[in-house]
Amino acid sequence: MTTMKINIRKARENFSEVVNMVALKGEKIILTSRDKPKAAIVSLKDAETLEDKSLKQAKRLLQLERIKKLRQKLLQQGVKGDSLSILRKIREENVAQRSHCR
């Protein structure tokens, strides 16, 4: 699997061939205009992989943001100490509360 650079005009003229190169051969195509990269054409498999990575990264960033907010909340409450054990205790309390609500 290689990456090829193709001018947008040439790609348009040979669109079916370009799509087949991507879909069947696994090529990655960089579309250029005036020798500058403008866009890319990748297979569905590669696109799904990119989506999965983006989704995982977004979830991690969300988790980090939640941890940051929890730490700030703990500092405001004057709680000092090992934040890991404190967060674990809060998580356990939340789980216990949810099971009692059911």
Biopython code that builds the backbone (N, CA, C, O; Angstrom):
import numpy as np
from Bio.PDB.StructureBuilder import StructureBuilder

atoms = [
    (1, "MET", "N", (0.842, -1.180, 0.000)),
    (1, "MET", "CA", (0.000, 0.000, 0.000)),
    (1, "MET", "C", (0.884, 1.239, 0.000)),
    (1, "MET", "O", (1.688, 1.458, 0.906)),
    (2, "THR", "N", (0.711, 2.029, -1.028)),
    (2, "THR", "CA", (1.507, 3.234, -1.155)),
    (2, "THR", "C", (0.603, 4.453, -1.171)),
    (2, "THR", "O", (-0.621, 4.349, -1.243)),
    (3, "THR", "N", (1.236, 5.599, -1.103)),
    (3, "THR", "CA", (0.504, 6.848, -1.208)),
    (3, "THR", "C", (0.926, 7.519, -2.507)),
    (3, "THR", "O", (2.113, 7.692, -2.782)),
    (4, "MET", "N", (-0.061, 7.886, -3.287)),
    (4, "MET", "CA", (0.203, 8.540, -4.565)),
    (4, "MET", "C", (-0.336, 9.956, -4.531)),
    (4, "MET", "O", (-1.340, 10.238, -3.877)),
    (5, "LYS", "N", (0.344, 10.844, -5.242)),
    (5, "LYS", "CA", (-0.158, 12.208, -5.400)),
    (5, "LYS", "C", (-0.682, 12.356, -6.822)),
    (5, "LYS", "O", (-0.001, 12.020, -7.790)),
    (6, "ILE", "N", (-1.906, 12.865, -6.928)),
    (6, "ILE", "CA", (-2.534, 13.042, -8.235)),
    (6, "ILE", "C", (-3.170, 14.426, -8.271)),
    (6, "ILE", "O", (-3.801, 14.856, -7.306)),
    (7, "ASN", "N", (-3.000, 15.107, -9.377)),
    (7, "ASN", "CA", (-3.630, 16.400, -9.586)),
    (7, "ASN", "C", (-5.149, 16.206, -9.625)),
    (7, "ASN", "O", (-5.635, 15.221, -10.180)),
    (8, "ILE", "N", (-5.877, 17.120, -9.051)),
    (8, "ILE", "CA", (-7.337, 17.007, -8.970)),
    (8, "ILE", "C", (-7.955, 16.849, -10.350)),
    (8, "ILE", "O", (-8.861, 16.036, -10.529)),
    (9, "ARG", "N", (-7.485, 17.606, -11.322)),
    (9, "ARG", "CA", (-8.031, 17.524, -12.681)),
    (9, "ARG", "C", (-7.833, 16.129, -13.256)),
    (9, "ARG", "O", (-8.754, 15.560, -13.843)),
    (10, "LYS", "N", (-6.625, 15.573, -13.089)),
    (10, "LYS", "CA", (-6.352, 14.228, -13.600)),
    (10, "LYS", "C", (-7.191, 13.187, -12.868)),
    (10, "LYS", "O", (-7.669, 12.232, -13.480)),
    (11, "ALA", "N", (-7.371, 13.365, -11.571)),
    (11, "ALA", "CA", (-8.197, 12.434, -10.797)),
    (11, "ALA", "C", (-9.636, 12.472, -11.297)),
    (11, "ALA", "O", (-10.285, 11.431, -11.399)),
    (12, "ARG", "N", (-10.132, 13.650, -11.605)),
    (12, "ARG", "CA", (-11.508, 13.775, -12.108)),
    (12, "ARG", "C", (-11.647, 13.066, -13.454)),
    (12, "ARG", "O", (-12.639, 12.382, -13.705)),
    (13, "GLU", "N", (-10.643, 13.234, -14.316)),
    (13, "GLU", "CA", (-10.676, 12.603, -15.641)),
    (13, "GLU", "C", (-10.631, 11.076, -15.544)),
    (13, "GLU", "O", (-11.182, 10.382, -16.398)),
    (14, "ASN", "N", (-9.982, 10.558, -14.513)),
    (14, "ASN", "CA", (-9.813, 9.116, -14.343)),
    (14, "ASN", "C", (-10.437, 8.637, -13.034)),
    (14, "ASN", "O", (-9.881, 7.778, -12.350)),
    (15, "PHE", "N", (-11.580, 9.192, -12.698)),
    (15, "PHE", "CA", (-12.186, 8.957, -11.399)),
    (15, "PHE", "C", (-12.394, 7.474, -11.101)),
    (15, "PHE", "O", (-12.041, 7.013, -10.015)),
    (16, "SER", "N", (-12.950, 6.729, -12.030)),
    (16, "SER", "CA", (-13.203, 5.296, -11.797)),
    (16, "SER", "C", (-11.904, 4.557, -11.497)),
    (16, "SER", "O", (-11.851, 3.718, -10.598)),
    (17, "GLU", "N", (-10.864, 4.872, -12.251)),
    (17, "GLU", "CA", (-9.563, 4.223, -12.037)),
    (17, "GLU", "C", (-9.008, 4.574, -10.654)),
    (17, "GLU", "O", (-8.474, 3.712, -9.956)),
    (18, "VAL", "N", (-9.138, 5.833, -10.269)),
    (18, "VAL", "CA", (-8.649, 6.285, -8.963)),
    (18, "VAL", "C", (-9.401, 5.548, -7.846)),
    (18, "VAL", "O", (-8.785, 5.063, -6.896)),
    (19, "VAL", "N", (-10.716, 5.468, -7.962)),
    (19, "VAL", "CA", (-11.520, 4.789, -6.944)),
    (19, "VAL", "C", (-11.130, 3.320, -6.861)),
    (19, "VAL", "O", (-11.012, 2.778, -5.762)),
    (20, "ASN", "N", (-10.929, 2.671, -7.991)),
    (20, "ASN", "CA", (-10.529, 1.263, -7.984)),
    (20, "ASN", "C", (-9.153, 1.068, -7.370)),
    (20, "ASN", "O", (-8.927, 0.080, -6.671)),
    (21, "MET", "N", (-8.236, 1.982, -7.613)),
    (21, "MET", "CA", (-6.904, 1.890, -7.003)),
    (21, "MET", "C", (-7.022, 1.936, -5.481)),
    (21, "MET", "O", (-6.326, 1.207, -4.774)),
    (22, "VAL", "N", (-7.899, 2.787, -4.993)),
    (22, "VAL", "CA", (-8.081, 2.930, -3.545)),
    (22, "VAL", "C", (-8.827, 1.720, -2.977)),
    (22, "VAL", "O", (-8.406, 1.128, -1.983)),
    (23, "ALA", "N", (-9.929, 1.367, -3.617)),
    (23, "ALA", "CA", (-10.793, 0.311, -3.090)),
    (23, "ALA", "C", (-10.180, -1.083, -3.224)),
    (23, "ALA", "O", (-10.262, -1.888, -2.296)),
    (24, "LEU", "N", (-9.576, -1.368, -4.361)),
    (24, "LEU", "CA", (-9.107, -2.728, -4.620)),
    (24, "LEU", "C", (-7.646, -2.946, -4.254)),
    (24, "LEU", "O", (-7.273, -4.025, -3.794)),
    (25, "LYS", "N", (-6.823, -1.933, -4.456)),
    (25, "LYS", "CA", (-5.387, -2.094, -4.213)),
    (25, "LYS", "C", (-4.943, -1.517, -2.875)),
    (25, "LYS", "O", (-3.808, -1.733, -2.450)),
    (26, "GLY", "N", (-5.828, -0.787, -2.216)),
    (26, "GLY", "CA", (-5.479, -0.212, -0.921)),
    (26, "GLY", "C", (-4.594, 1.022, -1.009)),
    (26, "GLY", "O", (-3.992, 1.432, -0.016)),
    (27, "GLU", "N", (-4.515, 1.610, -2.186)),
    (27, "GLU", "CA", (-3.709, 2.821, -2.354)),
    (27, "GLU", "C", (-4.335, 3.973, -1.578)),
    (27, "GLU", "O", (-5.545, 4.004, -1.355)),
    (28, "LYS", "N", (-3.509, 4.900, -1.180)),
    (28, "LYS", "CA", (-3.979, 6.161, -0.601)),
    (28, "LYS", "C", (-3.632, 7.239, -1.610)),
    (28, "LYS", "O", (-2.505, 7.296, -2.101)),
    (29, "ILE", "N", (-4.592, 8.092, -1.921)),
    (29, "ILE", "CA", (-4.402, 9.118, -2.942)),
    (29, "ILE", "C", (-4.455, 10.497, -2.293)),
    (29, "ILE", "O", (-5.408, 10.826, -1.588)),
    (30, "ILE", "N", (-3.429, 11.292, -2.538)),
    (30, "ILE", "CA", (-3.416, 12.690, -2.112)),
    (30, "ILE", "C", (-3.762, 13.519, -3.345)),
    (30, "ILE", "O", (-3.051, 13.484, -4.349)),
    (31, "LEU", "N", (-4.844, 14.252, -3.259)),
    (31, "LEU", "CA", (-5.248, 15.124, -4.366)),
    (31, "LEU", "C", (-4.539, 16.463, -4.219)),
    (31, "LEU", "O", (-4.543, 17.067, -3.146)),
    (32, "THR", "N", (-3.934, 16.915, -5.300)),
    (32, "THR", "CA", (-3.168, 18.159, -5.255)),
    (32, "THR", "C", (-3.725, 19.182, -6.235)),
    (32, "THR", "O", (-4.369, 18.837, -7.226)),
    (33, "SER", "N", (-3.467, 20.415, -5.940)),
    (33, "SER", "CA", (-3.781, 21.527, -6.830)),
    (33, "SER", "C", (-2.601, 22.487, -6.751)),
    (33, "SER", "O", (-2.258, 22.987, -5.680)),
    (34, "ARG", "N", (-1.994, 22.733, -7.896)),
    (34, "ARG", "CA", (-0.772, 23.558, -7.954)),
    (34, "ARG", "C", (0.309, 22.987, -7.034)),
    (34, "ARG", "O", (1.010, 23.717, -6.334)),
    (35, "ASP", "N", (0.415, 21.673, -7.060)),
    (35, "ASP", "CA", (1.400, 20.921, -6.280)),
    (35, "ASP", "C", (1.233, 21.043, -4.762)),
    (35, "ASP", "O", (2.144, 20.710, -4.005)),
    (36, "LYS", "N", (0.086, 21.514, -4.329)),
    (36, "LYS", "CA", (-0.192, 21.594, -2.891)),
    (36, "LYS", "C", (-1.273, 20.577, -2.536)),
    (36, "LYS", "O", (-2.289, 20.498, -3.228)),
    (37, "PRO", "N", (-1.075, 19.796, -1.469)),
    (37, "PRO", "CA", (-2.092, 18.816, -1.064)),
    (37, "PRO", "C", (-3.383, 19.511, -0.654)),
    (37, "PRO", "O", (-3.370, 20.487, 0.097)),
    (38, "LYS", "N", (-4.510, 18.987, -1.165)),
    (38, "LYS", "CA", (-5.814, 19.582, -0.856)),
    (38, "LYS", "C", (-6.748, 18.617, -0.133)),
    (38, "LYS", "O", (-7.550, 19.024, 0.707)),
    (39, "ALA", "N", (-6.635, 17.330, -0.471)),
    (39, "ALA", "CA", (-7.528, 16.338, 0.132)),
    (39, "ALA", "C", (-6.923, 14.957, -0.076)),
    (39, "ALA", "O", (-5.904, 14.798, -0.748)),
    (40, "ALA", "N", (-7.584, 13.951, 0.524)),
    (40, "ALA", "CA", (-7.110, 12.581, 0.380)),
    (40, "ALA", "C", (-8.293, 11.663, 0.083)),
    (40, "ALA", "O", (-9.427, 11.912, 0.492)),
    (41, "ILE", "N", (-7.985, 10.605, -0.637)),
    (41, "ILE", "CA", (-8.970, 9.550, -0.881)),
    (41, "ILE", "C", (-8.389, 8.281, -0.279)),
    (41, "ILE", "O", (-7.285, 7.862, -0.628)),
    (42, "VAL", "N", (-9.146, 7.674, 0.630)),
    (42, "VAL", "CA", (-8.697, 6.443, 1.282)),
    (42, "VAL", "C", (-9.808, 5.410, 1.197)),
    (42, "VAL", "O", (-10.957, 5.748, 0.915)),
    (43, "SER", "N", (-9.468, 4.161, 1.439)),
    (43, "SER", "CA", (-10.457, 3.085, 1.405)),
    (43, "SER", "C", (-11.413, 3.224, 2.587)),
    (43, "SER", "O", (-11.133, 3.937, 3.551)),
    (44, "LEU", "N", (-12.537, 2.534, 2.494)),
    (44, "LEU", "CA", (-13.493, 2.538, 3.610)),
    (44, "LEU", "C", (-12.856, 1.987, 4.874)),
    (44, "LEU", "O", (-13.091, 2.502, 5.967)),
    (45, "LYS", "N", (-12.055, 0.949, 4.731)),
    (45, "LYS", "CA", (-11.382, 0.352, 5.894)),
    (45, "LYS", "C", (-10.497, 1.381, 6.589)),
    (45, "LYS", "O", (-10.522, 1.504, 7.813)),
    (46, "ASP", "N", (-9.709, 2.125, 5.796)),
    (46, "ASP", "CA", (-8.839, 3.153, 6.375)),
    (46, "ASP", "C", (-9.659, 4.273, 7.014)),
    (46, "ASP", "O", (-9.298, 4.791, 8.070)),
    (47, "ALA", "N", (-10.762, 4.639, 6.368)),
    (47, "ALA", "CA", (-11.617, 5.693, 6.922)),
    (47, "ALA", "C", (-12.216, 5.260, 8.256)),
    (47, "ALA", "O", (-12.281, 6.054, 9.195)),
    (48, "GLU", "N", (-12.654, 3.998, 8.345)),
    (48, "GLU", "CA", (-13.215, 3.494, 9.602)),
    (48, "GLU", "C", (-12.157, 3.465, 10.695)),
    (48, "GLU", "O", (-12.449, 3.764, 11.853)),
    (49, "THR", "N", (-10.931, 3.107, 10.331)),
    (49, "THR", "CA", (-9.834, 3.108, 11.298)),
    (49, "THR", "C", (-9.592, 4.516, 11.823)),
    (49, "THR", "O", (-9.393, 4.717, 13.021)),
    (50, "LEU", "N", (-9.613, 5.496, 10.907)),
    (50, "LEU", "CA", (-9.430, 6.887, 11.319)),
    (50, "LEU", "C", (-10.553, 7.325, 12.251)),
    (50, "LEU", "O", (-10.307, 8.010, 13.244)),
    (51, "GLU", "N", (-11.785, 6.932, 11.933)),
    (51, "GLU", "CA", (-12.922, 7.278, 12.788)),
    (51, "GLU", "C", (-12.766, 6.664, 14.171)),
    (51, "GLU", "O", (-12.993, 7.327, 15.182)),
    (52, "ASP", "N", (-12.376, 5.391, 14.210)),
    (52, "ASP", "CA", (-12.190, 4.709, 15.492)),
    (52, "ASP", "C", (-11.146, 5.418, 16.334)),
    (52, "ASP", "O", (-11.343, 5.630, 17.531)),
    (53, "LYS", "N", (-10.031, 5.788, 15.707)),
    (53, "LYS", "CA", (-8.967, 6.480, 16.438)),
    (53, "LYS", "C", (-9.446, 7.824, 16.948)),
    (53, "LYS", "O", (-9.152, 8.202, 18.083)),
    (54, "SER", "N", (-10.185, 8.551, 16.114)),
    (54, "SER", "CA", (-10.696, 9.862, 16.524)),
    (54, "SER", "C", (-11.678, 9.731, 17.675)),
    (54, "SER", "O", (-11.661, 10.527, 18.614)),
    (55, "LEU", "N", (-12.535, 8.715, 17.594)),
    (55, "LEU", "CA", (-13.517, 8.502, 18.650)),
    (55, "LEU", "C", (-12.832, 8.138, 19.961)),
    (55, "LEU", "O", (-13.203, 8.648, 21.019)),
    (56, "LYS", "N", (-11.834, 7.257, 19.897)),
    (56, "LYS", "CA", (-11.098, 6.881, 21.100)),
    (56, "LYS", "C", (-10.387, 8.085, 21.699)),
    (56, "LYS", "O", (-10.373, 8.267, 22.916)),
    (57, "GLN", "N", (-9.798, 8.905, 20.837)),
    (57, "GLN", "CA", (-9.089, 10.091, 21.327)),
    (57, "GLN", "C", (-10.069, 11.061, 21.981)),
    (57, "GLN", "O", (-9.761, 11.645, 23.020)),
    (58, "ALA", "N", (-11.239, 11.237, 21.384)),
    (58, "ALA", "CA", (-12.241, 12.134, 21.958)),
    (58, "ALA", "C", (-12.707, 11.622, 23.325)),
    (58, "ALA", "O", (-12.890, 12.407, 24.255)),
    (59, "LYS", "N", (-12.897, 10.301, 23.442)),
    (59, "LYS", "CA", (-13.302, 9.733, 24.732)),
    (59, "LYS", "C", (-12.229, 9.943, 25.785)),
    (59, "LYS", "O", (-12.536, 10.267, 26.932)),
    (60, "ARG", "N", (-10.965, 9.759, 25.399)),
    (60, "ARG", "CA", (-9.870, 9.969, 26.359)),
    (60, "ARG", "C", (-9.820, 11.421, 26.822)),
    (60, "ARG", "O", (-9.636, 11.695, 28.008)),
    (61, "LEU", "N", (-9.984, 12.348, 25.883)),
    (61, "LEU", "CA", (-9.960, 13.763, 26.255)),
    (61, "LEU", "C", (-11.118, 14.103, 27.185)),
    (61, "LEU", "O", (-10.959, 14.893, 28.115)),
    (62, "LEU", "N", (-12.276, 13.513, 26.938)),
    (62, "LEU", "CA", (-13.424, 13.727, 27.807)),
    (62, "LEU", "C", (-13.149, 13.193, 29.208)),
    (62, "LEU", "O", (-13.470, 13.848, 30.200)),
    (63, "GLN", "N", (-12.552, 12.001, 29.290)),
    (63, "GLN", "CA", (-12.206, 11.428, 30.595)),
    (63, "GLN", "C", (-11.209, 12.311, 31.330)),
    (63, "GLN", "O", (-11.349, 12.549, 32.530)),
    (64, "LEU", "N", (-10.209, 12.795, 30.615)),
    (64, "LEU", "CA", (-9.225, 13.677, 31.253)),
    (64, "LEU", "C", (-9.869, 14.956, 31.760)),
    (64, "LEU", "O", (-9.518, 15.451, 32.831)),
    (65, "GLU", "N", (-10.802, 15.485, 31.000)),
    (65, "GLU", "CA", (-11.509, 16.698, 31.423)),
    (65, "GLU", "C", (-12.327, 16.433, 32.686)),
    (65, "GLU", "O", (-12.365, 17.266, 33.591)),
    (66, "ARG", "N", (-12.977, 15.275, 32.743)),
    (66, "ARG", "CA", (-13.749, 14.906, 33.938)),
    (66, "ARG", "C", (-12.837, 14.784, 35.156)),
    (66, "ARG", "O", (-13.176, 15.254, 36.242)),
    (67, "ILE", "N", (-11.688, 14.156, 34.970)),
    (67, "ILE", "CA", (-10.734, 14.014, 36.074)),
    (67, "ILE", "C", (-10.261, 15.383, 36.544)),
    (67, "ILE", "O", (-10.149, 15.632, 37.745)),
    (68, "LYS", "N", (-9.988, 16.258, 35.600)),
    (68, "LYS", "CA", (-9.538, 17.611, 35.943)),
    (68, "LYS", "C", (-10.599, 18.335, 36.774)),
    (68, "LYS", "O", (-10.274, 18.990, 37.764)),
    (69, "LYS", "N", (-11.861, 18.218, 36.371)),
    (69, "LYS", "CA", (-12.944, 18.858, 37.117)),
    (69, "LYS", "C", (-13.094, 18.264, 38.514)),
    (69, "LYS", "O", (-13.326, 18.986, 39.483)),
    (70, "LEU", "N", (-12.959, 16.936, 38.608)),
    (70, "LEU", "CA", (-13.037, 16.288, 39.920)),
    (70, "LEU", "C", (-11.915, 16.759, 40.836)),
    (70, "LEU", "O", (-12.141, 17.028, 42.016)),
    (71, "ARG", "N", (-10.727, 16.856, 40.298)),
    (71, "ARG", "CA", (-9.592, 17.325, 41.103)),
    (71, "ARG", "C", (-9.820, 18.750, 41.580)),
    (71, "ARG", "O", (-9.529, 19.073, 42.732)),
    (72, "GLN", "N", (-10.344, 19.611, 40.698)),
    (72, "GLN", "CA", (-10.633, 20.993, 41.094)),
    (72, "GLN", "C", (-11.688, 21.024, 42.190)),
    (72, "GLN", "O", (-11.584, 21.791, 43.147)),
    (73, "LYS", "N", (-12.703, 20.182, 42.040)),
    (73, "LYS", "CA", (-13.771, 20.117, 43.044)),
    (73, "LYS", "C", (-13.212, 19.667, 44.391)),
    (73, "LYS", "O", (-13.570, 20.214, 45.434)),
    (74, "LEU", "N", (-12.342, 18.678, 44.360)),
    (74, "LEU", "CA", (-11.731, 18.187, 45.599)),
    (74, "LEU", "C", (-10.884, 19.266, 46.257)),
    (74, "LEU", "O", (-10.903, 19.422, 47.478)),
    (75, "LEU", "N", (-10.142, 20.010, 45.442)),
    (75, "LEU", "CA", (-9.320, 21.098, 45.999)),
    (75, "LEU", "C", (-10.193, 22.167, 46.633)),
    (75, "LEU", "O", (-9.851, 22.706, 47.686)),
    (76, "GLN", "N", (-11.333, 22.481, 45.992)),
    (76, "GLN", "CA", (-12.247, 23.477, 46.538)),
    (76, "GLN", "C", (-12.836, 23.016, 47.868)),
    (76, "GLN", "O", (-13.118, 23.834, 48.744)),
    (77, "GLN", "N", (-13.017, 21.725, 48.016)),
    (77, "GLN", "CA", (-13.566, 21.169, 49.256)),
    (77, "GLN", "C", (-12.480, 21.006, 50.317)),
    (77, "GLN", "O", (-12.758, 20.599, 51.445)),
    (78, "GLY", "N", (-11.251, 21.325, 49.948)),
    (78, "GLY", "CA", (-10.167, 21.234, 50.901)),
    (78, "GLY", "C", (-9.617, 19.842, 51.095)),
    (78, "GLY", "O", (-8.882, 19.586, 52.048)),
    (79, "VAL", "N", (-9.967, 18.943, 50.200)),
    (79, "VAL", "CA", (-9.486, 17.566, 50.301)),
    (79, "VAL", "C", (-8.058, 17.517, 49.767)),
    (79, "VAL", "O", (-7.782, 17.940, 48.645)),
    (80, "LYS", "N", (-7.178, 17.003, 50.577)),
    (80, "LYS", "CA", (-5.788, 16.856, 50.167)),
    (80, "LYS", "C", (-5.401, 15.403, 50.325)),
    (80, "LYS", "O", (-5.982, 14.686, 51.140)),
    (81, "GLY", "N", (-4.447, 14.976, 49.570)),
    (81, "GLY", "CA", (-3.981, 13.598, 49.690)),
    (81, "GLY", "C", (-3.865, 12.951, 48.330)),
    (81, "GLY", "O", (-3.775, 13.614, 47.296)),
    (82, "ASP", "N", (-3.872, 11.650, 48.369)),
    (82, "ASP", "CA", (-3.721, 10.857, 47.163)),
    (82, "ASP", "C", (-4.996, 10.951, 46.326)),
    (82, "ASP", "O", (-6.026, 10.385, 46.693)),
    (83, "SER", "N", (-4.928, 11.659, 45.216)),
    (83, "SER", "CA", (-6.126, 11.866, 44.402)),
    (83, "SER", "C", (-6.644, 10.562, 43.813)),
    (83, "SER", "O", (-7.850, 10.417, 43.613)),
    (84, "LEU", "N", (-5.769, 9.621, 43.534)),
    (84, "LEU", "CA", (-6.203, 8.355, 42.963)),
    (84, "LEU", "C", (-7.123, 7.608, 43.922)),
    (84, "LEU", "O", (-8.181, 7.123, 43.521)),
    (85, "SER", "N", (-6.725, 7.515, 45.172)),
    (85, "SER", "CA", (-7.568, 6.798, 46.136)),
    (85, "SER", "C", (-8.856, 7.570, 46.399)),
    (85, "SER", "O", (-9.905, 6.962, 46.608)),
    (86, "ILE", "N", (-8.793, 8.880, 46.393)),
    (86, "ILE", "CA", (-9.998, 9.693, 46.604)),
    (86, "ILE", "C", (-10.973, 9.501, 45.443)),
    (86, "ILE", "O", (-12.172, 9.321, 45.653)),
    (87, "LEU", "N", (-10.444, 9.541, 44.207)),
    (87, "LEU", "CA", (-11.301, 9.345, 43.041)),
    (87, "LEU", "C", (-11.899, 7.938, 43.034)),
    (87, "LEU", "O", (-13.058, 7.759, 42.657)),
    (88, "ARG", "N", (-11.124, 6.948, 43.445)),
    (88, "ARG", "CA", (-11.623, 5.577, 43.519)),
    (88, "ARG", "C", (-12.783, 5.494, 44.524)),
    (88, "ARG", "O", (-13.793, 4.841, 44.261)),
    (89, "LYS", "N", (-12.627, 6.160, 45.669)),
    (89, "LYS", "CA", (-13.669, 6.149, 46.694)),
    (89, "LYS", "C", (-14.940, 6.816, 46.168)),
    (89, "LYS", "O", (-16.041, 6.311, 46.388)),
    (90, "ILE", "N", (-14.792, 7.942, 45.479)),
    (90, "ILE", "CA", (-15.952, 8.646, 44.911)),
    (90, "ILE", "C", (-16.649, 7.756, 43.888)),
    (90, "ILE", "O", (-17.877, 7.677, 43.861)),
    (91, "ARG", "N", (-15.861, 7.089, 43.048)),
    (91, "ARG", "CA", (-16.425, 6.201, 42.032)),
    (91, "ARG", "C", (-17.210, 5.061, 42.689)),
    (91, "ARG", "O", (-18.309, 4.722, 42.249)),
    (92, "GLU", "N", (-16.641, 4.479, 43.735)),
    (92, "GLU", "CA", (-17.315, 3.389, 44.435)),
    (92, "GLU", "C", (-18.613, 3.867, 45.068)),
    (92, "GLU", "O", (-19.613, 3.149, 45.048)),
    (93, "GLU", "N", (-18.608, 5.064, 45.626)),
    (93, "GLU", "CA", (-19.815, 5.624, 46.217)),
    (93, "GLU", "C", (-20.880, 5.855, 45.145)),
    (93, "GLU", "O", (-22.059, 5.582, 45.367)),
    (94, "ASN", "N", (-20.464, 6.357, 43.990)),
    (94, "ASN", "CA", (-21.413, 6.580, 42.894)),
    (94, "ASN", "C", (-22.021, 5.270, 42.415)),
    (94, "ASN", "O", (-23.222, 5.204, 42.154)),
    (95, "VAL", "N", (-21.211, 4.236, 42.298)),
    (95, "VAL", "CA", (-21.710, 2.927, 41.872)),
    (95, "VAL", "C", (-22.700, 2.388, 42.901)),
    (95, "VAL", "O", (-23.744, 1.843, 42.542)),
    (96, "ALA", "N", (-22.368, 2.542, 44.178)),
    (96, "ALA", "CA", (-23.256, 2.066, 45.243)),
    (96, "ALA", "C", (-24.589, 2.816, 45.205)),
    (96, "ALA", "O", (-25.644, 2.207, 45.380)),
    (97, "GLN", "N", (-24.550, 4.122, 44.980)),
    (97, "GLN", "CA", (-25.781, 4.914, 44.905)),
    (97, "GLN", "C", (-26.645, 4.485, 43.724)),
    (97, "GLN", "O", (-27.869, 4.407, 43.839)),
    (98, "ARG", "N", (-26.007, 4.206, 42.587)),
    (98, "ARG", "CA", (-26.763, 3.781, 41.409)),
    (98, "ARG", "C", (-27.435, 2.437, 41.638)),
    (98, "ARG", "O", (-28.567, 2.226, 41.202)),
    (99, "SER", "N", (-26.735, 1.509, 42.331)),
    (99, "SER", "CA", (-27.351, 0.201, 42.560)),
    (99, "SER", "C", (-28.485, 0.272, 43.554)),
    (99, "SER", "O", (-29.405, -0.544, 43.489)),
    (100, "HIS", "N", (-28.452, 1.229, 44.481)),
    (100, "HIS", "CA", (-29.540, 1.387, 45.436)),
    (100, "HIS", "C", (-30.761, 2.025, 44.769)),
    (100, "HIS", "O", (-31.894, 1.777, 45.182)),
    (101, "CYS", "N", (-30.534, 2.844, 43.742)),
    (101, "CYS", "CA", (-31.622, 3.520, 43.039)),
    (101, "CYS", "C", (-32.409, 2.564, 42.139)),
    (101, "CYS", "O", (-33.557, 2.847, 41.795)),
    (102, "ARG", "N", (-31.816, 1.453, 41.760)),
    (102, "ARG", "CA", (-32.470, 0.516, 40.846)),
    (102, "ARG", "C", (-33.396, -0.326, 41.585)),
    (102, "ARG", "O", (-34.052, -1.187, 40.998)),
]
sb = StructureBuilder()
sb.init_structure("model")
sb.init_model(0)
sb.init_chain("A")
sb.init_seg("    ")
for serial, (resi, resn, name, xyz) in enumerate(atoms, 1):
    if name == "N":
        sb.init_residue(resn, " ", resi, " ")
    sb.init_atom(name, np.array(xyz, "f"), 0.0, 1.0, " ", f" {name:<3s}", serial, name[0])
structure = sb.get_structure()
